[in-house]
Structure formats: structure tokens, C-alpha cells
Amino acid sequence: MDDEEFRRRGKEMIDYIADYLLHISDRRVTPEVEPGYLRPMLPKNAPEKSEKWENIMQDVEQAIMPGITHWQHPRFHAYFPAGNSYPSILGEMLSSGLGIVGFSWAASPACTELETIMLDWIGRMIDLPVAFLPFDPNHDYEESDNESSSQTDEDDDINEDHLLNSVKNDDEQKQAEHIGGGVILGSASECILVAMLAARTKKITSKRLTDPLIEDGQILARLVCYTSKLAHSCVEKAGLIAMVRVRQLAVDEHFSLRGKTLEECIRADKEKGLIPFLVSGTLGTTSCCSYDNLKEIGEICQREQLWFHVDGAYAGSAFICEEFRYIMKGLEYADSFNTNPNKWLLMNFDCSCFWVRDKFALINAMSVDPLYLQHKHAQQAVDYRHWGVALSRRFRSLKLWFTIRSYGIEGLRHYIREHCRLAKVFELLISTDCRFDIIGDVTLGLVCFRLKGSNKLSQKLLLSLNDSGRIHMVPSMVNDLYIIRFAVCAKHATDDDMHVAFHIIQEHADSVIAEHRAQRN
Ligand code: PLP
């Protein structure tokens, strides 16, 4: 493909994507293919000779599209939203076009610097605790208030120069103490793994200070991480990779992990000689969008010197709206936090934002420094290769920059608020049909419901709905109840979409209940 053909094909591709998204509702939500469907449709070996572009695109329609689950479809209500927007797609396109690999500042300074700035923008958009953000000389830090109020009368005698100097030194001191920061990683799973690895290194280092003869392996074998039964399975997976125990604790009647449960488990583990090192809490569980009690958990983590990570993969985006910030109460106790703009902030996958209170704790766990990656600005610049698992990194902040600027925070807030309003519309519809129960509180864009009666009945209902290809949802299990999760996902979801979904669900409920009754008689 030469330059001219690239221009032509590129424009055609934009048209193809725009048409796909415009007419997406003409398609089934889920494909009707069986595992292995694609192999017989494609040649066994890669082509020796170049193929015509038209033929490749023809195969997209004939072979690929039949196997696509249409995540942007108005009847797609599974999981959580898969972010998508035109500015984000174009940002991705530019990132691919530039073809850079931003593992260090020197590898492409704009890639690193825009990433840091975007993390600061989003951090402020969602009102993260200041400890996660860079030092801001204009911010009224509470600590500096305390310090100034503790001054004595003698201070009045200090000459102006001295005063200016001490303010400067004070700022420098604060700046030095301010060691938080953020990075974009590929997934929430990666953020949680990285938090776990940082917490693990920190605990091992501190244990070795008090017991220099102990070996790392002996400490590792005793480490314990705590999370709730409703935390995403990636916490358990991170434990597998990091080779540490993960305790999945019971939740209360609001599906929330409480301090008392955590405290009892920590006490029992310490009695057994184990070493608690991390709690991974959740704001907006995948199962039912419930929230752990961060304040209770945070106080325990502080007392027990445990790393406290908070996973807000979905719910975090809602904090751009002030009315949802009550949910983040207690986040000031956290050592690290993640949220995925690629779920609910109109960014394409992948884009997981991860902030830490102490970037050195992270860097200590992740740094290796071969000669070929060193550069002369390493002391003053950020090298994101030390902030995660991968070395090579894409220019993901471009899509954040494009999308935030194109929508404005106001536009993004409108999108979030619409999804939350529509979830309430759907909740109301479900509650008008006495055959259903709503499970949990509807606070954001997720509604969980079930048919009254046995788990089997709701299971049959969901199977029937998904098999129909008219709508797509996934189940979850909370406190032994099988529930159906209805997430508002489509970017331009409407009231009408909620009504259509409700009627499809009612129709299938009619036949599932009728069949159930017939089998009983
Ligand atoms: N945490 C929560 C609360 C989630 O809902 C999800 C996925 O839906 C994850 C973590 C895992 O996200 P990822 O696919 O980015 O690893």
C-alpha cells in the first residue's frame, strides 16, 4: 500500500466504521457461530503474495463480522460499557500513525509528558485526594494551615527575606513530600497486579529491616491479601501471579466489605503467624455495583500498616459528577486507586488509569535499568517503564486528550448522568412487574434483578434471552442469589431502549414461567 492508497483506504475505513456504528442495531447483538467457525473460512497458511485490499475488506464482512459480538449495540447490556467515541477512535488512529514506543521520557518526551498531564487532569476531574496528584503551590494544603497556625510571636520579627525563603523552603519541602502520581496501564487487572507487587515489595523490605536474617521466600509464604467475595476475579489472579494468599471475605446485606469482618480475619491470620500486607477494596463491584466501606477498611489498614488499594474500574468515572462523590468517602486512606476510562468515559480500550500515593514504592518493585534504556534526563523526568510490567507502551494519552477536549468535562458529565438516569428508568419498569425483584441499590448505570423464586428460573430466563440474540446480559451471584445484570452501555442509549429491553425481558419471562408451570403440572 503506497501513500496515495493509504489516503484512499483510510477514508474508506472511516466511512466503514461510521456506517457500522450508525446501522449497528440492524444486526443481532450476539453472533450465531460455534467455536472453531473461522478456521475453515480462512486459508491454512499466510499468503505468499500480496492480496488486494478489496478482498481483505470483503472477508471482514464475510468472515469476521459473523463472529462479532456487537458491544456498541443498543441492546448490549452485559458486563460494563466498552467505551467508544469518535474523538477517541481518532486519537487511537494518530497514536498508531505516529508509531512511537514511549517506555521512557527520552523515547518520546511528549508521550510521557501528555500522559502525566492527563492523569493530573482526570485526577482533578474525579476529585482524587491531593496525595495522588502532583504538588500544587496554589493549593491550600491542610498541613500547611496547621503549620502556620503553630507560629509564635517571635516569628513576627523575622525579616521579609527570611520569610520569603522560609515559604520557598516550605514549598520545596512539601514538593519533596509529595510523591504521588499516575500512569496509564492496559487493564484494571494490571493495575491491581502492580499494586499487589508494590505492596509485596514494601512489606518484604520492612520485614527484613526488623529481621535481617529472614529470607524473602519465608516472608512471601506468609503474606496475605484481603478482598471481598464480590471483588473482581483479577484480585484472585494477581494473587496467583504474585504467589500470595488472597482471602475473599463475606460482605454485609448491602454487599459491602465491612471493617469488622476484615479485622477478625486479620486477627486470626496474625495468630497463625501470617503477615497481612494488602487490602483490595472495590468501589462499584462487577457483580452488583456495590461499594466497600473504605473508611472502616482504611482505618484498619493504617493501624496495621497494610497497603490499601481501591478498584474503581467502572464507578470511578462517575466521580466527575459531584453528586456521586459521596461514594468515594474514605478514599483518602488509599495507597493506590484505579479506574478505567475505557469502560465509562468514552475512551476506547485500552486505558486504565492508576494512581499511587508513593511512586517510589511502585518504582522500587518494578525497576531494572539496563544501559540501553538509560538516558541523561532520567533524574528529572518520569520513565513510565518503571511503573508497570510492560516495557513498550503506546501513546494512550492522546485519546484521553482528544476526547476530554472534544466533549469538555460538561459533556462527559452529561453522558454519565444520562446513563444513571436511564438505569433508574429501567429499575422503575422492572419494579412495575411483580414477578421480578430488584437486587441491591441502583446508584449508577447498573440494575440487578431476578425472577422471584429459584435461581434456576432466572438462569433459564437469561439463557432464553441470550439465545434469542435480541439482547445480551450476563449473570452474577451475590450472597447465593443468581442475578441478572442490566448495564446501560450504549453511548446514545435512550428511554426507548429501556422500554424495548424491558418488553423483550417480559416476553421471555412469560414463556419461561409458562414452561416452568407446565413442567410442574
Ligand atoms: N475491576 C472491576 C470492578 C471490574 O468491573 C473489572 C471488569 O469489568 C475489572 C476489575 C477487570 O478489568 P480489566 O478488564 O480492565 O482487567
Residues whose N, C-alpha, C, O or C-beta is under 5 A from the ligand:
A	BS01	PLP	S187 A188 S189 E190 H232 C234 G284 T285 T286 D311 A313 Y314
